[in-house]
Amino acid sequence: MIQNTLLASSAIGTAAVDTTGQPAHWRVCVAPMMDWTDRHCRYFHRLLSPRARLYTEMVTSAALVRGGQLRLLEHSQQEHPLALQLGGSDPRELAQAARLGAAAGYDEINLNVGCPSDRVQSGRFGACLMREPALVGDCVKAMRDAVTVPVTVKCRIGVDDQDDYAGLQHFTEIMLEAGVGVLMVHARKAWLQGLSPKENRDVPPLDYARVYRLKREFPQLVVVINGGVTTVEQVQEHLTQLDGVMLGRAAYQDPYLLARIEAALYGEPLPSRDAVLHHLRPYVEAELARGTALKHISRHLLGLYQGQPGARAFRRTISEGAHLPGAGWALLEQALESCPVAA
């Protein structure tokens, strides 16, 4: 099994792996985010939230099938429940990539039908596939035939001139026919031309009502909403209508939000930020011993004290020192001293 089995000696929370496909398992998710949700980020997020479902960065099926799986699939046992997100449009290749992911221990294989970047479009995957729902259905069927873990899809509410509910409805019907039981819906459409990926995360208006309607009309489908969620209260409100909520940038830029959500939904004691950081120490030191540079881990910690006294000094200490030769745990202790009140 292609895994890093390193575990923190005293993790704040440990989530059980469960792939039965019940809605509760997708109640809170952290979105796949390119260049952000790598294995170090996910390990950190797991300390903050024992139950959240975590997702890898998108990995192309071609990259896996052509021999990159050892590096691309590496993860820690502590990260579970954990999903591998794939990008691609060749059913046979996606099936092979899904097999590799399942063999590596991932609890779910997710197909990206939502990314609008030019690079992704040129590879004929991502959001442009919403125009080819039959092909997506073929991909899903091939993946489901290849693995026993859940195969899920992350999509948009539409692309370009697809600006009515009918398009999303048709796409969903085909996903159900293909055997999809869980659909993550970014509640914005994507403009494939004229907007950058960053603009596509902000400019198209959010349409939560369309996603709510989807759940009402397809009650057998587990529907998880994504887009614009930044507070505990928003999570709780969406959960009155839907099965789950997927957080993106808010969970990365203010990671302590994950701990607040865990406390609000499950009654878990709220860990202090400094306790979270200290629980990360065994992982950091073990990774340093493996030859990992501190900067690859510490960049994910910069938002831990977001909104707290000393947050700017905390970020500055890490940013200025993590890239230096020999940077180690002592730098994080120094950054922690910048926060006058442990919170």
C-alpha positions, 0 to 999 in steps of 0.5 A: 500500500502506497502510504506514509503511515506516520502518525502524530503521537497524540492527535487531537482527533482520529476519524474512523474510515467509513465508505458505506455511502451514508450521507453523514459521511459527507456532512463536512468536507474540505474541497480539493484545492490545487497547490493547497490541499497537499498531504501536509495541509491535510494532516494539519486539517485533520488535527483541527477536524476529526470528522471532516472528509478531506480531498487531495489536490486534483491528480490527472489520470494520465499522470497516475497511469504513466507511473507517477503514483508513488509520489502523487498518492502518498498520504498518512493514515491519519488523514482518513476519511480521505478522497482522491480527486481525479481529472480526466475524460478517458473512461479506461484511463480513469478506471486504471487511475481509480484502481491505483487510488483504491489500492493506495487506501483512498476511501473515495474516488472523486471526478473533477467536473468543475475546474475551469482553467485553460490548462484543464480545458485543453486536456478535456476535463474539468468544467468543460465536461458539463457539456458532455454529460454522457461522456462523464457517465461513461467515465463514472461507470468505468470507475465504479466497475473498477473499484468498490469505494464510492465514486463521486462527482464534483461539478458546477451548476452550469457553464457559459450559456447554460444558465437554467436549472434544466442543464443541471437537472439533465446532468444529474439524471445521467449521473444517477443512471451511471450510479453516482450516489454523491454529488458535490455542487459548486453553486456557481456556473463557470465561464470557460472563456473570459474569466480566470480560475480565480475570477470564476471563484468570485464573479459568477453569482452564487445560486444556492436555491438551485442546489436546494432544488436539486436535492428536493427533486433528487432526494435519493442523491447525497448533495454537498454544496460548495461555494462562498461558505465562510462561517459556522452559521452558514454551514448550519443553515445549508445543512437544514436543506442539504446533506453536506457542505464543502468548504474551500478557501475559508478552511485554508485561510482560516483553518481554525474554522474547521475546529469551530464547525466540529464543536458546533456540529458535534459538541466536541471541546474546542482545542486551543490554537497553540494545542493544535500547533503542538500536536503537529510537532511529531509530524513536523519533526518526522518529516524534517528527518525524512528530508522535507523542508519546513517551508512545505509544511509551514505554509499551511499554518499561516492562517491558524491565528487569523483574526487573533492578536499577533496573527501578523507577527506569527505569519511574518516569523514563519514566512521569513524563516521557514525557507532558511537552511536548518529551519525547524520546530524552533521557528514555529515555537518562535512564531507562537511567542508572537501571539500574546494570548493563546487562543 
